[in-house]
Amino acid sequence: MSLGGFEYAEYDYHVSKTLVSLEIQIGAIIQRVCNETKISIEQIKSKSRKNYIVEARRIAMIHCRYETNASLEMIGEAFNRNHSTVIYHLKRMVE
């Protein structure tokens, strides 16, 4: 698209709307797991390695993966982690 001699990229509102929707879905899953496990959202997103927090985080990550079509990267970002942590938790579920 050209405007005043400058080229502008077309903004894909559908993609943006989808990403926001995924973030809301992931947030709802995190909230649901936090309510069930009686821990705070800050704890589930923290760097803590306490067993009960790690288990709640693992459950939430698994639910995010199978209840949404979010990428591993997006799920990891929601928990202040990277995608390889999500992969690790998914593999642990199989064991």
Secondary structure, 3 states (H helix, E strand, C coil): CEECCEECCCCCHHHHHHHHHHHHHHHHHHHHHHHHHCCCHHHHCCCCCCHHHHHHHHHHHHHHHHHCCCCHHHHHHHCCCCHHHHHHHHHHHHC
